[in-house]
Amino acid sequence: MTEERKMPPLLAVAIGAVALLSCVGMITAGVAMLRQPEKTTPADALARRVESIHGMPVTAQDCGTVFKGEQPVIVVVLGQSNAGNHADRADPAQAPLPPIPVLHEGGCGLSGAPLPGGTGDGGSLWPAVNQALGGRWQGHPIVWSVIAVEGTSIDDWTRPDGALRRYWTTQVDRLKGTHWPVAAVLWQQGEADARDRTAMAEYRDALAALRTDMGMRGLRAPWWLARSTYCPPHDGGQVREAVRELLAIPDSGFLAGPDTDALSLPLRNGCHFTADGVTRAAALWADALRPEAGKPTAAGPAGTASGPAPEGASASDVKVP
């Protein structure tokens, strides 16, 4: 008779535990596969970027301390990251630029970069442009309104059901509530469409449609267009050609802004401006705007509120909160 060999109790427990853990592991892996996170859509990503737009600092000083009873005019900035707060910050050893008047969410306050209305936590062109223009447009103090979201294409700006269109519609409507006239719209966008290889005619027609759409909401001032496509290795030739065609149309409402594509390395940190690049780009913008911004008002000396208001309101309609 053969003697039966028995497995040691501890060994049997160990084998059972290993088998149990293996089963648990397989079940957990199966559950994880069933619970794969939903893929983020481009619309979701855009909505999150819109949600990251900077608000007005809680410590912002009221604009009235700068206007001092004068009639202000609005300069609107539209675009993507290079219109927002994605540049390198200025050298802390240098004296900071003074804060500028900014309209945002229906309120007006003084702010430096990062400016309300834009994404990003870095530097911005517009305080330097404001300083180069002396903070004035045809004798009136400038108040800035920024709508700038990183990575946005012309399709993001024009898509009827898009998060960005809903956002800019609200902001443009709130501009009208101030009863301040809009003097200019500055467009600094194109890198995303260079990346997406947007066709020239598609970009041209979409930008013209965007201006018409905003004009129907009361934003009827001239648009200054930057050539803003620099983001290697993408080729922005189609977007640049679209801008050239729009500028060639008589009385189109589009005017030539700066060619910021001329500013390449070492004035760039990737697609965005370095601190020195901000200074150079702001100077180009000021050079493009100064012939119009520096004109005296038709009635009364520069610096008074007696001249006619730019398109959108009469001087008697303009009120400082």
C-alpha positions as CSV (number, residue, x, y, z in Angstrom):
1,M,0.0,0.0,0.0
2,T,1.4,3.3,-1.1
3,E,1.7,6.0,1.6
4,E,-0.3,9.2,0.7
5,R,1.7,12.4,0.7
6,K,0.1,15.4,2.3
7,M,0.8,19.0,1.3
8,P,2.1,21.2,4.2
9,P,-0.7,23.5,5.4
10,L,1.3,26.7,5.0
11,L,2.2,25.8,1.4
12,A,-1.5,25.1,0.6
13,V,-2.5,28.5,2.0
14,A,0.2,30.3,0.0
15,I,-0.9,28.7,-3.3
16,G,-4.5,29.6,-2.5
17,A,-3.6,33.2,-1.8
18,V,-1.6,33.5,-5.1
19,A,-4.6,32.1,-7.0
20,L,-7.0,34.5,-5.3
21,L,-4.8,37.5,-6.0
22,S,-4.5,36.5,-9.6
23,C,-8.2,36.4,-9.9
24,V,-8.6,39.8,-8.2
25,G,-6.0,41.2,-10.6
26,M,-7.8,39.9,-13.7
27,I,-11.1,41.3,-12.4
28,T,-9.6,44.7,-11.6
29,A,-8.0,44.9,-15.1
30,G,-11.3,44.0,-16.7
31,V,-13.2,46.6,-14.7
32,A,-10.6,49.2,-15.6
33,M,-11.0,48.4,-19.3
34,L,-14.7,48.8,-19.0
35,R,-14.2,52.2,-17.3
36,Q,-11.9,53.8,-19.8
37,P,-12.1,57.6,-19.5
38,E,-14.1,59.4,-22.1
39,K,-11.9,60.9,-24.8
40,T,-11.6,64.7,-24.7
41,T,-13.1,66.3,-27.7
42,P,-11.7,69.5,-29.3
43,A,-14.8,71.3,-28.2
44,D,-14.1,70.2,-24.6
45,A,-10.5,71.3,-24.8
46,L,-11.6,74.7,-26.1
47,A,-14.2,75.1,-23.4
48,R,-11.5,74.5,-20.8
49,R,-9.2,77.1,-22.3
50,V,-12.1,79.6,-22.4
51,E,-12.7,78.9,-18.7
52,S,-9.1,79.6,-17.9
53,I,-9.3,83.3,-19.1
54,H,-8.1,85.7,-16.5
55,G,-10.6,87.8,-14.6
56,M,-10.1,91.3,-13.2
57,P,-7.8,91.3,-10.2
58,V,-9.7,91.9,-7.0
59,T,-7.3,94.6,-6.1
60,A,-7.6,96.5,-9.4
61,Q,-8.0,100.2,-9.1
62,D,-11.0,101.9,-10.7
63,C,-10.5,103.3,-14.2
64,G,-11.9,106.6,-13.2
65,T,-8.6,107.6,-11.5
66,V,-7.0,107.6,-15.0
67,F,-9.8,109.1,-17.0
68,K,-10.5,112.0,-14.6
69,G,-13.7,112.9,-16.4
70,E,-12.3,112.6,-19.9
71,Q,-14.1,110.7,-22.6
72,P,-12.4,107.3,-23.1
73,V,-12.4,105.1,-26.2
74,I,-12.1,101.4,-26.4
75,V,-9.4,99.4,-28.2
76,V,-10.4,95.8,-28.6
77,V,-7.8,93.0,-28.9
78,L,-8.8,89.7,-30.5
79,G,-6.7,86.6,-31.1
80,Q,-4.8,83.7,-29.7
81,S,-1.8,83.2,-27.4
82,N,0.3,86.1,-28.8
83,A,-2.7,88.4,-28.2
84,G,-3.0,87.1,-24.6
85,N,-0.6,86.5,-21.8
86,H,1.8,83.9,-23.2
87,A,5.0,85.9,-23.7
88,D,7.9,85.7,-21.3
89,R,7.7,88.0,-18.3
90,A,9.8,91.1,-18.3
91,D,13.1,91.2,-16.5
92,P,12.4,91.8,-12.8
93,A,15.4,94.1,-12.7
94,Q,13.7,96.5,-15.0
95,A,11.0,99.0,-13.9
96,P,7.6,97.4,-14.5
97,L,5.2,99.1,-16.9
98,P,2.3,100.9,-15.3
99,P,-1.1,99.1,-15.2
100,I,-3.5,100.0,-18.0
101,P,-7.3,100.5,-18.1
102,V,-9.0,97.2,-19.0
103,L,-12.7,96.5,-19.6
104,H,-13.7,93.0,-18.6
105,E,-17.0,91.4,-17.7
106,G,-18.6,94.8,-17.8
107,G,-16.2,96.3,-15.2
108,C,-13.2,98.6,-15.8
109,G,-10.0,98.4,-13.7
110,L,-6.3,99.0,-13.9
111,S,-4.2,95.9,-14.5
112,G,-0.8,94.7,-15.7
113,A,0.0,91.4,-17.2
114,P,-1.5,88.9,-17.1
115,L,-4.3,91.0,-18.5
116,P,-8.0,90.2,-17.9
117,G,-9.6,88.6,-20.9
118,G,-6.6,86.6,-22.0
119,T,-5.3,83.1,-21.2
120,G,-1.8,82.5,-20.0
121,D,0.2,83.7,-16.9
122,G,3.1,85.5,-18.6
123,G,3.7,88.8,-20.3
124,S,1.5,90.7,-22.7
125,L,2.1,93.1,-25.6
126,W,-0.6,95.6,-24.7
127,P,0.8,97.5,-21.7
128,A,3.9,98.3,-23.9
129,V,1.6,99.4,-26.8
130,N,-0.4,101.5,-24.5
131,Q,2.8,103.2,-23.2
132,A,4.1,103.8,-26.8
133,L,0.8,105.5,-27.7
134,G,0.9,107.6,-24.6
135,G,-2.3,105.9,-23.5
136,R,-4.3,108.0,-25.8
137,W,-6.2,107.7,-29.1
138,Q,-7.0,110.9,-31.0
139,G,-6.7,112.8,-27.7
140,H,-8.8,110.5,-25.6
141,P,-7.7,108.0,-23.0
142,I,-7.6,104.4,-24.2
143,V,-9.4,101.6,-22.3
144,W,-8.4,98.1,-23.5
145,S,-10.7,95.1,-24.0
146,V,-8.9,91.7,-24.5
147,I,-10.5,88.5,-25.9
148,A,-7.5,86.2,-26.5
149,V,-7.5,82.4,-26.1
150,E,-4.5,80.2,-26.8
151,G,-4.5,77.8,-29.7
152,T,-7.7,79.1,-31.3
153,S,-8.3,78.8,-35.0
154,I,-10.5,81.0,-37.2
155,D,-13.1,78.1,-37.0
156,D,-13.1,78.4,-33.2
157,W,-14.0,82.1,-33.5
158,T,-16.8,81.6,-36.0
159,R,-18.4,78.2,-35.1
160,P,-22.0,79.1,-34.2
161,D,-22.2,76.6,-31.3
162,G,-18.7,77.0,-30.0
163,A,-17.6,78.0,-26.5
164,L,-15.4,80.9,-27.8
165,R,-18.2,82.4,-29.9
166,R,-20.5,82.3,-26.9
167,Y,-17.8,84.0,-24.8
168,W,-17.0,86.8,-27.3
169,T,-20.7,87.5,-28.0
170,T,-21.2,88.1,-24.3
171,Q,-18.1,90.3,-24.0
172,V,-19.0,92.4,-27.1
173,D,-22.5,92.9,-25.8
174,R,-21.1,94.2,-22.5
175,L,-19.0,96.7,-24.3
176,K,-22.1,98.4,-25.5
177,G,-23.3,98.8,-22.0
178,T,-20.5,101.2,-21.2
179,H,-21.7,103.6,-23.9
180,W,-18.0,104.2,-24.8
181,P,-17.1,104.2,-28.5
182,V,-14.9,101.5,-29.9
183,A,-12.0,103.1,-31.9
184,A,-10.1,100.1,-33.1
185,V,-10.0,96.3,-33.2
186,L,-6.6,94.6,-33.2
187,W,-6.4,91.1,-34.6
188,Q,-3.3,89.0,-33.6
189,Q,-4.1,85.4,-34.7
190,G,-3.0,82.9,-37.4
191,E,-0.6,80.4,-35.8
192,A,-3.3,77.8,-35.3
193,D,-4.5,78.0,-38.9
194,A,-0.9,77.7,-40.1
195,R,-0.8,74.5,-38.0
196,D,-4.1,73.3,-39.4
197,R,-3.1,74.2,-43.0
198,T,-6.3,76.3,-43.4
199,A,-6.7,77.3,-47.1
200,M,-6.3,80.9,-48.1
201,A,-9.8,81.4,-49.3
202,E,-11.3,79.7,-46.3
203,Y,-9.4,81.9,-43.8
204,R,-10.1,85.0,-45.8
205,D,-13.8,84.5,-46.0
206,A,-14.1,83.3,-42.4
207,L,-12.3,86.4,-41.1
208,A,-14.4,88.7,-43.2
209,A,-17.5,86.9,-41.9
210,L,-16.3,87.3,-38.3
211,R,-15.9,91.1,-38.8
212,T,-19.4,91.3,-40.3
213,D,-20.9,89.2,-37.4
214,M,-19.2,91.4,-34.8
215,G,-20.3,94.5,-36.6
216,M,-23.9,93.3,-36.4
217,R,-23.5,93.3,-32.6
218,G,-22.2,96.9,-32.7
219,L,-18.4,96.4,-33.1
220,R,-18.1,98.4,-36.3
221,A,-14.6,100.0,-35.8
222,P,-11.8,99.3,-38.3
223,W,-9.8,96.2,-37.8
224,W,-6.0,96.2,-37.9
225,L,-4.6,92.9,-39.0
226,A,-1.2,91.5,-37.8
227,R,0.6,89.0,-39.9
228,S,0.9,86.5,-37.0
229,T,1.6,82.9,-38.2
230,Y,5.2,82.2,-36.9
231,C,5.2,78.8,-35.2
232,P,7.9,76.5,-36.7
233,P,7.7,74.1,-38.4
234,H,4.3,75.2,-39.7
235,D,4.0,77.3,-42.9
236,G,1.7,80.3,-42.5
237,G,1.8,81.4,-46.2
238,Q,-1.9,80.7,-46.8
239,V,-2.9,82.8,-43.8
240,R,-0.6,85.6,-44.8
241,E,-2.0,85.6,-48.3
242,A,-5.5,85.7,-46.9
243,V,-4.6,88.8,-44.9
244,R,-3.0,90.4,-48.0
245,E,-6.2,89.9,-50.0
246,L,-8.4,91.4,-47.3
247,L,-6.1,94.5,-47.1
248,A,-6.2,94.9,-50.8
249,I,-10.1,95.3,-50.9
250,P,-11.0,99.0,-51.0
251,D,-13.1,100.1,-48.0
252,S,-13.1,96.6,-46.5
253,G,-12.7,97.9,-43.0
254,F,-9.4,96.0,-42.7
255,L,-6.2,98.0,-42.2
256,A,-2.5,96.8,-42.1
257,G,-1.2,96.0,-38.7
258,P,2.4,94.9,-38.0
259,D,4.2,91.9,-39.6
260,T,5.1,90.2,-36.3
261,D,6.3,87.2,-38.3
262,A,9.4,89.2,-39.0
263,L,10.4,88.7,-35.3
264,S,12.0,85.2,-35.1
265,L,14.8,83.8,-33.0
266,P,16.2,85.0,-30.6
267,L,13.0,87.1,-30.0
268,R,10.9,84.0,-29.6
269,N,10.5,81.3,-27.0
270,G,9.0,78.7,-29.4
271,C,6.0,80.4,-31.0
272,H,5.7,83.1,-28.3
273,F,7.7,86.3,-27.7
274,T,10.5,86.6,-25.3
275,A,10.6,89.7,-23.1
276,D,12.7,91.5,-25.8
277,G,10.3,90.2,-28.4
278,V,7.4,91.8,-26.5
279,T,9.2,95.2,-26.7
280,R,9.8,94.8,-30.5
281,A,6.3,93.5,-31.3
282,A,4.7,96.3,-29.2
283,A,6.9,98.9,-31.1
284,L,5.6,97.4,-34.4
285,W,2.0,97.7,-33.3
286,A,2.5,101.2,-32.1
287,D,4.1,102.2,-35.5
288,A,1.1,100.8,-37.3
289,L,-1.5,102.5,-35.1
290,R,0.2,105.8,-34.4
291,P,-0.8,107.6,-37.7
292,E,-4.5,107.1,-36.7
293,A,-4.2,107.2,-33.0
294,G,-2.1,110.4,-33.1
295,K,-4.7,112.4,-35.1
296,P,-6.2,115.3,-33.2
297,T,-9.9,115.4,-32.8
298,A,-11.9,117.3,-35.3
299,A,-13.1,119.9,-32.7
300,G,-11.1,121.1,-29.8
301,P,-7.5,120.5,-28.9
302,A,-6.0,117.0,-28.4
303,G,-6.6,115.8,-24.8
304,T,-10.1,117.2,-24.5
305,A,-13.4,115.4,-24.8
306,S,-14.9,118.0,-27.2
307,G,-14.2,116.2,-30.4
308,P,-16.6,113.8,-32.1
309,A,-16.7,110.3,-30.8
310,P,-15.5,107.4,-32.9
311,E,-18.0,105.0,-34.5
312,G,-20.4,103.5,-32.1
313,A,-21.5,106.4,-29.9
314,S,-21.7,110.2,-29.8
315,A,-19.7,112.2,-27.3
316,S,-22.8,113.0,-25.4
317,D,-23.5,109.3,-25.0
318,V,-20.2,108.5,-23.3
319,K,-20.2,108.1,-19.6
320,V,-17.5,107.2,-17.2
321,P,-18.7,104.9,-14.4
